Amino acid sequence: FDVQVWQRSAVLRQAVDVGTRMHAGLFEIKRVPISAAGGLFALPTDQLAGALAKRPLAAGAYVTERDVHREVVIERGALVTVCVRKGSVEVSDVAVAAADGRMGERVEVALRTTGRALVGVVKGPQLVEVVIQ
């Protein structure tokens, strides 16, 4: 049997040079074959926002952790705004980050008002989002 596995993944629309800052406009979602596990390590676009290319990348390429430098946007011990959402209800509070975080990464925070620990996704500098199902 000759089996191919396909997935929908973000690939570069155009070639990029070293030092190019990544943004959503550089990517398109395509149905692509997973070959030699390359696509399995591709970073999702929400984790690429603001990252800098470490090397030239060709159009149609996946972007992996080794291809970019992702800056820490939340430092351990820093005060952050936590946006907690459940359905259409949204509440914000101030928390302390328990670890460094890059865009799209999950990070634990402790609310200043109650001390309760929550895990959320880094959405920007000093901004963490927690979605309750």
A tleap script that builds the chain and sets N, CA, C and O, in Angstrom:
source leaprc.protein.ff14SB
mol = sequence {
  NPHE ASP VAL GLN VAL TRP GLN ARG SER ALA
  VAL LEU ARG GLN ALA VAL ASP VAL GLY THR
  ARG MET HIE ALA GLY LEU PHE GLU ILE LYS
  ARG VAL PRO ILE SER ALA ALA GLY GLY LEU
  PHE ALA LEU PRO THR ASP GLN LEU ALA GLY
  ALA LEU ALA LYS ARG PRO LEU ALA ALA GLY
  ALA TYR VAL THR GLU ARG ASP VAL HIE ARG
  GLU VAL VAL ILE GLU ARG GLY ALA LEU VAL
  THR VAL CYS VAL ARG LYS GLY SER VAL GLU
  VAL SER ASP VAL ALA VAL ALA ALA ALA ASP
  GLY ARG MET GLY GLU ARG VAL GLU VAL ALA
  LEU ARG THR THR GLY ARG ALA LEU VAL GLY
  VAL VAL LYS GLY PRO GLN LEU VAL GLU VAL
  VAL ILE CGLN
}
set mol.1.N position { 0.831 -1.185 0.000 }
set mol.1.CA position { 0.000 0.000 0.000 }
set mol.1.C position { 0.877 1.252 0.000 }
set mol.1.O position { 1.961 1.274 0.583 }
set mol.2.N position { 0.390 2.266 -0.653 }
set mol.2.CA position { 1.052 3.563 -0.638 }
set mol.2.C position { 0.063 4.540 -0.012 }
set mol.2.O position { -0.868 5.006 -0.669 }
set mol.3.N position { 0.279 4.842 1.261 }
set mol.3.CA position { -0.655 5.671 2.009 }
set mol.3.C position { -0.062 7.067 2.199 }
set mol.3.O position { 1.102 7.214 2.573 }
set mol.4.N position { -0.871 8.077 1.939 }
set mol.4.CA position { -0.457 9.455 2.211 }
set mol.4.C position { -1.416 10.047 3.221 }
set mol.4.O position { -2.630 9.862 3.131 }
set mol.5.N position { -0.856 10.763 4.185 }
set mol.5.CA position { -1.659 11.444 5.196 }
set mol.5.C position { -1.616 12.934 4.892 }
set mol.5.O position { -0.551 13.504 4.653 }
set mol.6.N position { -2.787 13.553 4.905 }
set mol.6.CA position { -2.897 14.977 4.594 }
set mol.6.C position { -3.389 15.728 5.808 }
set mol.6.O position { -4.047 15.157 6.678 }
set mol.7.N position { -3.071 17.014 5.869 }
set mol.7.CA position { -3.587 17.866 6.936 }
set mol.7.C position { -3.725 19.282 6.413 }
set mol.7.O position { -3.081 19.658 5.434 }
set mol.8.N position { -4.565 20.063 7.070 }
set mol.8.CA position { -4.662 21.489 6.749 }
set mol.8.C position { -3.631 22.195 7.609 }
set mol.8.O position { -3.628 22.054 8.832 }
set mol.9.N position { -2.767 22.944 6.975 }
set mol.9.CA position { -1.674 23.579 7.708 }
set mol.9.C position { -1.354 24.941 7.112 }
set mol.9.O position { -1.622 25.201 5.939 }
set mol.10.N position { -0.774 25.806 7.941 }
set mol.10.CA position { -0.333 27.125 7.493 }
set mol.10.C position { 1.016 26.983 6.809 }
set mol.10.O position { 1.956 26.421 7.371 }
set mol.11.N position { 1.098 27.502 5.585 }
set mol.11.CA position { 2.363 27.522 4.846 }
set mol.11.C position { 2.606 28.953 4.361 }
set mol.11.O position { 1.670 29.744 4.250 }
set mol.12.N position { 3.851 29.272 4.077 }
set mol.12.CA position { 4.192 30.618 3.627 }
set mol.12.C position { 3.660 30.887 2.223 }
set mol.12.O position { 3.806 30.053 1.330 }
set mol.13.N position { 3.042 32.050 2.030 }
set mol.13.CA position { 2.573 32.479 0.704 }
set mol.13.C position { 3.740 32.884 -0.188 }
set mol.13.O position { 3.690 32.731 -1.408 }
set mol.14.N position { 4.790 33.402 0.442 }
set mol.14.CA position { 5.929 33.932 -0.299 }
set mol.14.C position { 7.202 33.619 0.466 }
set mol.14.O position { 7.158 33.300 1.654 }
set mol.15.N position { 8.334 33.712 -0.215 }
set mol.15.CA position { 9.618 33.497 0.436 }
set mol.15.C position { 9.886 34.661 1.392 }
set mol.15.O position { 9.472 35.792 1.138 }
set mol.16.N position { 10.581 34.371 2.488 }
set mol.16.CA position { 10.942 35.418 3.452 }
set mol.16.C position { 12.445 35.363 3.708 }
set mol.16.O position { 13.064 34.302 3.631 }
set mol.17.N position { 13.019 36.526 4.013 }
set mol.17.CA position { 14.450 36.642 4.294 }
set mol.17.C position { 14.702 36.567 5.794 }
set mol.17.O position { 13.776 36.643 6.602 }
set mol.18.N position { 15.961 36.419 6.142 }
set mol.18.CA position { 16.380 36.439 7.544 }
set mol.18.C position { 15.934 37.756 8.173 }
set mol.18.O position { 16.097 38.817 7.571 }
set mol.19.N position { 15.380 37.695 9.366 }
set mol.19.CA position { 14.974 38.897 10.087 }
set mol.19.C position { 13.568 39.375 9.787 }
set mol.19.O position { 13.110 40.349 10.384 }
set mol.20.N position { 12.873 38.710 8.874 }
set mol.20.CA position { 11.495 39.099 8.564 }
set mol.20.C position { 10.597 38.815 9.752 }
set mol.20.O position { 10.627 37.719 10.311 }
set mol.21.N position { 9.795 39.806 10.140 }
set mol.21.CA position { 8.847 39.629 11.245 }
set mol.21.C position { 7.603 38.935 10.699 }
set mol.21.O position { 7.008 39.388 9.721 }
set mol.22.N position { 7.216 37.830 11.341 }
set mol.22.CA position { 6.074 37.032 10.888 }
set mol.22.C position { 4.759 37.708 11.257 }
set mol.22.O position { 4.629 38.316 12.320 }
set mol.23.N position { 3.785 37.589 10.354 }
set mol.23.CA position { 2.428 38.066 10.594 }
set mol.23.C position { 1.474 37.205 9.776 }
set mol.23.O position { 1.894 36.507 8.853 }
set mol.24.N position { 0.205 37.256 10.112 }
set mol.24.CA position { -0.794 36.378 9.493 }
set mol.24.C position { -0.849 36.505 7.971 }
set mol.24.O position { -1.131 35.521 7.289 }
set mol.25.N position { -0.587 37.700 7.422 }
set mol.25.CA position { -0.655 37.909 5.980 }
set mol.25.C position { 0.376 37.129 5.186 }
set mol.25.O position { 0.233 36.984 3.972 }
set mol.26.N position { 1.411 36.623 5.843 }
set mol.26.CA position { 2.437 35.838 5.158 }
set mol.26.C position { 2.027 34.388 4.937 }
set mol.26.O position { 2.712 33.649 4.230 }
set mol.27.N position { 0.913 33.978 5.536 }
set mol.27.CA position { 0.534 32.569 5.522 }
set mol.27.C position { -0.796 32.330 4.826 }
set mol.27.O position { -1.646 33.216 4.736 }
set mol.28.N position { -0.950 31.104 4.337 }
set mol.28.CA position { -2.236 30.640 3.840 }
set mol.28.C position { -2.428 29.210 4.348 }
set mol.28.O position { -1.462 28.479 4.566 }
set mol.29.N position { -3.672 28.836 4.527 }
set mol.29.CA position { -3.990 27.487 4.984 }
set mol.29.C position { -4.209 26.627 3.753 }
set mol.29.O position { -5.031 26.949 2.896 }
set mol.30.N position { -3.467 25.529 3.670 }
set mol.30.CA position { -3.567 24.612 2.537 }
set mol.30.C position { -3.682 23.185 3.037 }
set mol.30.O position { -3.236 22.847 4.133 }
set mol.31.N position { -4.286 22.369 2.213 }
set mol.31.CA position { -4.318 20.932 2.470 }
set mol.31.C position { -3.037 20.369 1.864 }
set mol.31.O position { -2.856 20.377 0.646 }
set mol.32.N position { -2.146 19.879 2.734 }
set mol.32.CA position { -0.829 19.431 2.278 }
set mol.32.C position { -0.525 18.032 2.826 }
set mol.32.O position { -1.002 17.658 3.897 }
set mol.33.N position { 0.279 17.266 2.076 }
set mol.33.CA position { 0.670 15.947 2.589 }
set mol.33.C position { 1.692 16.103 3.706 }
set mol.33.O position { 2.517 17.016 3.689 }
set mol.34.N position { 1.625 15.211 4.664 }
set mol.34.CA position { 2.618 15.197 5.732 }
set mol.34.C position { 3.734 14.278 5.258 }
set mol.34.O position { 3.556 13.063 5.173 }
set mol.35.N position { 4.873 14.862 4.952 }
set mol.35.CA position { 5.996 14.061 4.456 }
set mol.35.C position { 7.158 14.162 5.428 }
set mol.35.O position { 7.528 15.252 5.866 }
set mol.36.N position { 7.718 13.031 5.754 }
set mol.36.CA position { 8.881 12.955 6.656 }
set mol.36.C position { 8.638 13.704 7.956 }
set mol.36.O position { 9.580 14.232 8.549 }
set mol.37.N position { 7.412 13.759 8.402 }
set mol.37.CA position { 6.994 14.373 9.669 }
set mol.37.C position { 7.248 15.870 9.725 }
set mol.37.O position { 7.081 16.470 10.786 }
set mol.38.N position { 7.650 16.501 8.612 }
set mol.38.CA position { 7.936 17.931 8.604 }
set mol.38.C position { 6.757 18.758 9.057 }
set mol.38.O position { 6.918 19.665 9.874 }
set mol.39.N position { 5.575 18.467 8.546 }
set mol.39.CA position { 4.396 19.238 8.884 }
set mol.39.C position { 3.909 19.032 10.300 }
set mol.39.O position { 3.152 19.850 10.822 }
set mol.40.N position { 4.332 17.952 10.926 }
set mol.40.CA position { 3.879 17.684 12.289 }
set mol.40.C position { 4.462 18.678 13.286 }
set mol.40.O position { 3.908 18.865 14.370 }
set mol.41.N position { 5.576 19.317 12.930 }
set mol.41.CA position { 6.232 20.246 13.833 }
set mol.41.C position { 5.991 21.701 13.462 }
set mol.41.O position { 6.589 22.600 14.053 }
set mol.42.N position { 5.122 21.937 12.491 }
set mol.42.CA position { 4.815 23.302 12.074 }
set mol.42.C position { 4.113 24.041 13.204 }
set mol.42.O position { 3.237 23.491 13.872 }
set mol.43.N position { 4.509 25.293 13.410 }
set mol.43.CA position { 3.876 26.115 14.434 }
set mol.43.C position { 2.586 26.709 13.894 }
set mol.43.O position { 2.542 27.115 12.733 }
set mol.44.N position { 1.535 26.771 14.701 }
set mol.44.CA position { 0.311 27.441 14.263 }
set mol.44.C position { 0.536 28.944 14.158 }
set mol.44.O position { 1.418 29.486 14.824 }
set mol.45.N position { -0.248 29.617 13.335 }
set mol.45.CA position { -0.034 31.043 13.078 }
set mol.45.C position { -0.140 31.895 14.345 }
set mol.45.O position { 0.534 32.921 14.439 }
set mol.46.N position { -0.964 31.505 15.321 }
set mol.46.CA position { -1.071 32.323 16.531 }
set mol.46.C position { 0.227 32.308 17.342 }
set mol.46.O position { 0.451 33.214 18.145 }
set mol.47.N position { 1.079 31.310 17.152 }
set mol.47.CA position { 2.360 31.262 17.847 }
set mol.47.C position { 3.465 31.956 17.054 }
set mol.47.O position { 4.564 32.169 17.567 }
set mol.48.N position { 3.173 32.306 15.810 }
set mol.48.CA position { 4.181 32.938 14.956 }
set mol.48.C position { 4.120 34.459 14.950 }
set mol.48.O position { 5.062 35.110 14.498 }
set mol.49.N position { 3.037 35.031 15.439 }
set mol.49.CA position { 2.883 36.487 15.399 }
set mol.49.C position { 4.060 37.170 16.083 }
set mol.49.O position { 4.328 36.933 17.261 }
set mol.50.N position { 4.759 38.019 15.338 }
set mol.50.CA position { 5.878 38.769 15.881 }
set mol.50.C position { 7.214 38.048 15.886 }
set mol.50.O position { 8.239 38.654 16.198 }
set mol.51.N position { 7.224 36.752 15.544 }
set mol.51.CA position { 8.480 35.994 15.510 }
set mol.51.C position { 9.359 36.492 14.361 }
set mol.51.O position { 8.854 36.994 13.357 }
set mol.52.N position { 10.678 36.349 14.516 }
set mol.52.CA position { 11.625 36.759 13.486 }
set mol.52.C position { 12.242 35.535 12.818 }
set mol.52.O position { 12.644 34.589 13.496 }
set mol.53.N position { 12.317 35.556 11.486 }
set mol.53.CA position { 12.914 34.443 10.746 }
set mol.53.C position { 14.408 34.361 11.036 }
set mol.53.O position { 15.113 35.365 10.938 }
set mol.54.N position { 14.895 33.172 11.392 }
set mol.54.CA position { 16.315 32.956 11.662 }
set mol.54.C position { 17.090 32.678 10.378 }
set mol.54.O position { 18.306 32.862 10.325 }
set mol.55.N position { 16.374 32.231 9.339 }
set mol.55.CA position { 17.013 31.870 8.079 }
set mol.55.C position { 16.037 32.128 6.942 }
set mol.55.O position { 14.839 32.281 7.183 }
set mol.56.N position { 16.527 32.177 5.705 }
set mol.56.CA position { 15.600 32.366 4.586 }
set mol.56.C position { 14.660 31.168 4.489 }
set mol.56.O position { 15.082 30.025 4.664 }
set mol.57.N position { 13.385 31.436 4.210 }
set mol.57.CA position { 12.387 30.374 4.093 }
set mol.57.C position { 11.686 30.502 2.746 }
set mol.57.O position { 11.350 31.604 2.313 }
set mol.58.N position { 11.468 29.370 2.091 }
set mol.58.CA position { 10.862 29.346 0.762 }
set mol.58.C position { 9.345 29.444 0.839 }
set mol.58.O position { 8.736 29.081 1.845 }
set mol.59.N position { 8.749 29.936 -0.229 }
set mol.59.CA position { 7.283 29.950 -0.335 }
set mol.59.C position { 6.783 28.513 -0.263 }
set mol.59.O position { 7.401 27.606 -0.822 }
set mol.60.N position { 5.662 28.306 0.426 }
set mol.60.CA position { 5.082 26.968 0.569 }
set mol.60.C position { 5.660 26.159 1.707 }
set mol.60.O position { 5.247 25.019 1.921 }
set mol.61.N position { 6.616 26.725 2.450 }
set mol.61.CA position { 7.269 25.999 3.544 }
set mol.61.C position { 6.466 26.093 4.836 }
set mol.61.O position { 5.783 27.082 5.097 }
set mol.62.N position { 6.569 25.034 5.637 }
set mol.62.CA position { 6.086 25.078 7.008 }
set mol.62.C position { 7.082 25.914 7.798 }
set mol.62.O position { 8.250 26.005 7.420 }
set mol.63.N position { 6.634 26.524 8.890 }
set mol.63.CA position { 7.552 27.238 9.770 }
set mol.63.C position { 7.556 26.497 11.108 }
set mol.63.O position { 6.512 26.297 11.729 }
set mol.64.N position { 8.748 26.097 11.533 }
set mol.64.CA position { 8.897 25.346 12.783 }
set mol.64.C position { 9.647 26.199 13.808 }
set mol.64.O position { 10.131 27.286 13.491 }
set mol.65.N position { 9.734 25.704 15.013 }
set mol.65.CA position { 10.416 26.391 16.111 }
set mol.65.C position { 11.858 26.723 15.741 }
set mol.65.O position { 12.361 27.782 16.115 }
set mol.66.N position { 12.518 25.847 15.023 }
set mol.66.CA position { 13.933 26.089 14.684 }
set mol.66.C position { 14.113 27.139 13.587 }
set mol.66.O position { 15.228 27.612 13.369 }
set mol.67.N position { 13.033 27.509 12.894 }
set mol.67.CA position { 13.107 28.494 11.808 }
set mol.67.C position { 12.978 29.933 12.281 }
set mol.67.O position { 13.338 30.858 11.553 }
set mol.68.N position { 12.468 30.132 13.496 }
set mol.68.CA position { 12.178 31.488 13.964 }
set mol.68.C position { 12.667 31.708 15.390 }
set mol.68.O position { 12.886 30.766 16.151 }
set mol.69.N position { 12.829 32.970 15.719 }
set mol.69.CA position { 13.112 33.365 17.107 }
set mol.69.C position { 11.821 33.971 17.640 }
set mol.69.O position { 11.373 35.014 17.164 }
set mol.70.N position { 11.227 33.316 18.626 }
set mol.70.CA position { 9.987 33.805 19.230 }
set mol.70.C position { 10.329 34.536 20.521 }
set mol.70.O position { 10.910 33.957 21.439 }
set mol.71.N position { 9.968 35.795 20.583 }
set mol.71.CA position { 10.284 36.620 21.741 }
set mol.71.C position { 9.354 36.303 22.910 }
set mol.71.O position { 8.177 35.992 22.727 }
set mol.72.N position { 9.911 36.390 24.105 }
set mol.72.CA position { 9.115 36.247 25.321 }
set mol.72.C position { 8.317 37.540 25.481 }
set mol.72.O position { 8.898 38.623 25.543 }
set mol.73.N position { 6.997 37.432 25.549 }
set mol.73.CA position { 6.154 38.622 25.706 }
set mol.73.C position { 5.601 38.737 27.119 }
set mol.73.O position { 5.066 39.778 27.501 }
set mol.74.N position { 5.731 37.665 27.891 }
set mol.74.CA position { 5.347 37.686 29.312 }
set mol.74.C position { 6.486 37.044 30.091 }
set mol.74.O position { 6.892 35.917 29.807 }
set mol.75.N position { 6.997 37.779 31.079 }
set mol.75.CA position { 8.091 37.259 31.889 }
set mol.75.C position { 7.567 36.739 33.218 }
set mol.75.O position { 6.589 37.248 33.766 }
set mol.76.N position { 8.240 35.714 33.721 }
set mol.76.CA position { 7.880 35.128 35.011 }
set mol.76.C position { 7.881 36.217 36.080 }
set mol.76.O position { 8.825 37.001 36.173 }
set mol.77.N position { 6.827 36.262 36.881 }
set mol.77.CA position { 6.706 37.229 37.960 }
set mol.77.C position { 6.089 38.554 37.551 }
set mol.77.O position { 5.810 39.397 38.404 }
set mol.78.N position { 5.873 38.750 36.256 }
set mol.78.CA position { 5.297 40.009 35.775 }
set mol.78.C position { 3.786 40.049 36.002 }
set mol.78.O position { 3.114 39.017 36.008 }
set mol.79.N position { 3.270 41.263 36.188 }
set mol.79.CA position { 1.823 41.437 36.275 }
set mol.79.C position { 1.240 41.391 34.869 }
set mol.79.O position { 1.762 42.013 33.944 }
set mol.80.N position { 0.151 40.645 34.724 }
set mol.80.CA position { -0.510 40.503 33.428 }
set mol.80.C position { -2.008 40.717 33.597 }
set mol.80.O position { -2.552 40.569 34.691 }
set mol.81.N position { -2.658 41.063 32.504 }
set mol.81.CA position { -4.116 41.130 32.490 }
set mol.81.C position { -4.623 39.767 32.048 }
set mol.81.O position { -4.185 39.229 31.031 }
set mol.82.N position { -5.549 39.214 32.821 }
set mol.82.CA position { -6.154 37.931 32.480 }
set mol.82.C position { -7.591 38.181 32.072 }
set mol.82.O position { -8.365 38.778 32.820 }
set mol.83.N position { -7.940 37.727 30.893 }
set mol.83.CA position { -9.299 37.848 30.383 }
set mol.83.C position { -9.929 36.460 30.437 }
set mol.83.O position { -9.528 35.566 29.692 }
set mol.84.N position { -10.908 36.278 31.312 }
set mol.84.CA position { -11.581 34.990 31.466 }
set mol.84.C position { -12.905 35.065 30.716 }
set mol.84.O position { -13.709 35.968 30.943 }
set mol.85.N position { -13.124 34.098 29.814 }
set mol.85.CA position { -14.345 34.082 29.007 }
set mol.85.C position { -15.095 32.777 29.172 }
set mol.85.O position { -14.513 31.693 29.202 }
set mol.86.N position { -16.422 32.917 29.277 }
set mol.86.CA position { -17.310 31.758 29.235 }
set mol.86.C position { -18.531 32.210 28.460 }
set mol.86.O position { -19.320 33.030 28.931 }
set mol.87.N position { -18.674 31.660 27.261 }
set mol.87.CA position { -19.767 32.090 26.391 }
set mol.87.C position { -19.618 33.561 26.056 }
set mol.87.O position { -18.569 33.988 25.575 }
set mol.88.N position { -20.659 34.340 26.308 }
set mol.88.CA position { -20.603 35.772 26.005 }
set mol.88.C position { -20.189 36.614 27.212 }
set mol.88.O position { -20.160 37.842 27.133 }
set mol.89.N position { -19.871 35.957 28.323 }
set mol.89.CA position { -19.458 36.676 29.533 }
set mol.89.C position { -17.935 36.766 29.571 }
set mol.89.O position { -17.237 35.775 29.359 }
set mol.90.N position { -17.434 37.965 29.843 }
set mol.90.CA position { -15.996 38.194 29.904 }
set mol.90.C position { -15.655 38.999 31.153 }
set mol.90.O position { -16.277 40.023 31.435 }
set mol.91.N position { -14.658 38.521 31.898 }
set mol.91.CA position { -14.210 39.195 33.115 }
set mol.91.C position { -12.693 39.338 33.043 }
set mol.91.O position { -11.992 38.406 32.649 }
set mol.92.N position { -12.196 40.504 33.425 }
set mol.92.CA position { -10.750 40.732 33.440 }
set mol.92.C position { -10.269 40.921 34.861 }
set mol.92.O position { -11.000 41.423 35.715 }
set mol.93.N position { -9.026 40.515 35.113 }
set mol.93.CA position { -8.409 40.665 36.422 }
set mol.93.C position { -6.902 40.766 36.220 }
set mol.93.O position { -6.397 40.546 35.119 }
set mol.94.N position { -6.202 41.095 37.273 }
set mol.94.CA position { -4.748 41.178 37.236 }
set mol.94.C position { -4.187 39.924 37.890 }
set mol.94.O position { -4.710 39.444 38.895 }
set mol.95.N position { -3.111 39.400 37.302 }
set mol.95.CA position { -2.500 38.174 37.819 }
set mol.95.C position { -0.985 38.281 37.716 }
set mol.95.O position { -0.442 39.196 37.096 }
set mol.96.N position { -0.318 37.310 38.347 }
set mol.96.CA position { 1.140 37.212 38.281 }
set mol.96.C position { 1.477 35.966 37.472 }
set mol.96.O position { 0.968 34.879 37.745 }
set mol.97.N position { 2.346 36.137 36.469 }
set mol.97.CA position { 2.751 35.016 35.622 }
set mol.97.C position { 3.692 34.085 36.380 }
set mol.97.O position { 4.629 34.540 37.035 }
set mol.98.N position { 3.440 32.781 36.288 }
set mol.98.CA position { 4.274 31.795 36.965 }
set mol.98.C position { 5.462 31.363 36.107 }
set mol.98.O position { 6.377 30.701 36.599 }
set mol.99.N position { 5.451 31.739 34.816 }
set mol.99.CA position { 6.529 31.353 33.900 }
set mol.99.C position { 6.593 32.337 32.734 }
set mol.99.O position { 5.660 33.104 32.498 }
set mol.100.N position { 7.708 32.299 32.014 }
set mol.100.CA position { 7.815 33.090 30.790 }
set mol.100.C position { 6.836 32.540 29.760 }
set mol.100.O position { 6.523 31.349 29.768 }
set mol.101.N position { 6.352 33.409 28.874 }
set mol.101.CA position { 5.427 32.960 27.845 }
set mol.101.C position { 5.643 33.674 26.526 }
set mol.101.O position { 5.915 34.874 26.487 }
set mol.102.N position { 5.517 32.916 25.443 }
set mol.102.CA position { 5.583 33.449 24.087 }
set mol.102.C position { 4.180 33.405 23.490 }
set mol.102.O position { 3.301 32.719 24.013 }
set mol.103.N position { 3.972 34.129 22.407 }
set mol.103.CA position { 2.657 34.167 21.768 }
set mol.103.C position { 2.128 32.755 21.521 }
set mol.103.O position { 2.832 31.901 20.983 }
set mol.104.N position { 0.874 32.525 21.925 }
set mol.104.CA position { 0.219 31.244 21.679 }
set mol.104.C position { 0.538 30.149 22.665 }
set mol.104.O position { -0.099 29.096 22.633 }
set mol.105.N position { 1.502 30.359 23.544 }
set mol.105.CA position { 1.846 29.334 24.529 }
set mol.105.C position { 0.881 29.381 25.709 }
set mol.105.O position { 0.270 30.410 25.996 }
set mol.106.N position { 0.762 28.249 26.381 }
set mol.106.CA position { -0.033 28.185 27.599 }
set mol.106.C position { 0.872 28.557 28.776 }
set mol.106.O position { 2.020 28.122 28.858 }
set mol.107.N position { 0.336 29.357 29.670 }
set mol.107.CA position { 1.108 29.797 30.826 }
set mol.107.C position { 0.190 29.823 32.051 }
set mol.107.O position { -0.992 30.153 31.954 }
set mol.108.N position { 0.759 29.471 33.197 }
set mol.108.CA position { -0.008 29.515 34.441 }
set mol.108.C position { 0.128 30.900 35.056 }
set mol.108.O position { 1.203 31.500 35.048 }
set mol.109.N position { -0.981 31.392 35.588 }
set mol.109.CA position { -0.997 32.688 36.270 }
set mol.109.C position { -1.742 32.533 37.593 }
set mol.109.O position { -2.583 31.646 37.735 }
set mol.110.N position { -1.433 33.395 38.559 }
set mol.110.CA position { -2.131 33.404 39.849 }
set mol.110.C position { -2.832 34.750 39.988 }
set mol.110.O position { -2.191 35.800 39.928 }
set mol.111.N position { -4.149 34.714 40.173 }
set mol.111.CA position { -4.932 35.947 40.305 }
set mol.111.C position { -4.509 36.694 41.562 }
set mol.111.O position { -4.323 36.090 42.619 }
set mol.112.N position { -4.360 38.002 41.443 }
set mol.112.CA position { -3.950 38.816 42.591 }
set mol.112.C position { -5.059 38.910 43.632 }
set mol.112.O position { -4.782 38.976 44.829 }
set mol.113.N position { -6.318 38.917 43.184 }
set mol.113.CA position { -7.431 39.102 44.117 }
set mol.113.C position { -7.697 37.876 44.975 }
set mol.113.O position { -8.009 38.005 46.159 }
set mol.114.N position { -7.575 36.673 44.386 }
set mol.114.CA position { -7.931 35.453 45.118 }
set mol.114.C position { -6.772 34.484 45.304 }
set mol.114.O position { -6.845 33.585 46.142 }
set mol.115.N position { -5.697 34.659 44.524 }
set mol.115.CA position { -4.582 33.721 44.586 }
set mol.115.C position { -4.826 32.458 43.776 }
set mol.115.O position { -3.956 31.591 43.702 }
set mol.116.N position { -5.996 32.346 43.173 }
set mol.116.CA position { -6.343 31.153 42.398 }
set mol.116.C position { -5.453 31.030 41.159 }
set mol.116.O position { -5.212 32.013 40.458 }
set mol.117.N position { -4.971 29.822 40.898 }
set mol.117.CA position { -4.130 29.568 39.731 }
set mol.117.C position { -4.996 29.187 38.535 }
set mol.117.O position { -5.912 28.373 38.650 }
set mol.118.N position { -4.694 29.784 37.390 }
set mol.118.CA position { -5.388 29.486 36.142 }
set mol.118.C position { -4.346 29.257 35.058 }
set mol.118.O position { -3.224 29.756 35.152 }
set mol.119.N position { -4.712 28.510 34.038 }
set mol.119.CA position { -3.838 28.319 32.882 }
set mol.119.C position { -4.540 28.922 31.683 }
set mol.119.O position { -5.694 28.609 31.394 }
set mol.120.N position { -3.817 29.801 30.985 }
set mol.120.CA position { -4.393 30.454 29.823 }
set mol.120.C position { -3.397 30.533 28.690 }
set mol.120.O position { -2.264 30.067 28.807 }
set mol.121.N position { -3.828 31.126 27.595 }
set mol.121.CA position { -3.012 31.254 26.390 }
set mol.121.C position { -2.529 32.696 26.261 }
set mol.121.O position { -3.314 33.631 26.421 }
set mol.122.N position { -1.252 32.877 25.976 }
set mol.122.CA position { -0.678 34.204 25.780 }
set mol.122.C position { -1.223 34.771 24.469 }
set mol.122.O position { -1.028 34.191 23.401 }
set mol.123.N position { -1.911 35.915 24.566 }
set mol.123.CA position { -2.514 36.552 23.395 }
set mol.123.C position { -1.799 37.835 22.986 }
set mol.123.O position { -2.066 38.375 21.912 }
set mol.124.N position { -0.902 38.323 23.820 }
set mol.124.CA position { -0.162 39.544 23.512 }
set mol.124.C position { 0.703 39.919 24.687 }
set mol.124.O position { 0.712 39.229 25.706 }
set mol.125.N position { 1.444 41.032 24.549 }
set mol.125.CA position { 2.273 41.479 25.671 }
set mol.125.C position { 1.400 41.745 26.899 }
set mol.125.O position { 0.483 42.565 26.864 }
set mol.126.N position { 1.704 41.041 27.969 }
set mol.126.CA position { 1.000 41.185 29.248 }
set mol.126.C position { -0.486 40.830 29.160 }
set mol.126.O position { -1.278 41.350 29.946 }
set mol.127.N position { -0.886 39.959 28.226 }
set mol.127.CA position { -2.291 39.573 28.080 }
set mol.127.C position { -2.427 38.063 27.969 }
set mol.127.O position { -1.832 37.434 27.094 }
set mol.128.N position { -3.224 37.490 28.874 }
set mol.128.CA position { -3.482 36.043 28.886 }
set mol.128.C position { -4.976 35.830 28.812 }
set mol.128.O position { -5.740 36.511 29.496 }
set mol.129.N position { -5.402 34.875 27.976 }
set mol.129.CA position { -6.828 34.571 27.832 }
set mol.129.C position { -7.121 33.182 28.369 }
set mol.129.O position { -6.438 32.213 28.036 }
set mol.130.N position { -8.148 33.099 29.206 }
set mol.130.CA position { -8.615 31.828 29.751 }
set mol.130.C position { -10.045 31.634 29.246 }
set mol.130.O position { -10.918 32.467 29.491 }
set mol.131.N position { -10.274 30.532 28.543 }
set mol.131.CA position { -11.615 30.223 28.046 }
set mol.131.C position { -12.147 29.038 28.833 }
set mol.131.O position { -11.529 27.974 28.873 }
set mol.132.N position { -13.304 29.234 29.462 }
set mol.132.CA position { -13.949 28.181 30.232 }
set mol.132.C position { -15.055 27.590 29.376 }
set mol.132.O position { -15.922 28.308 28.876 }
set mol.133.N position { -15.018 26.293 29.215 }
set mol.133.CA position { -16.015 25.602 28.362 }
set mol.133.C position { -17.315 25.390 29.090 }
set mol.133.O position { -18.255 24.828 28.526 }
savepdb mol mol.pdb
quit
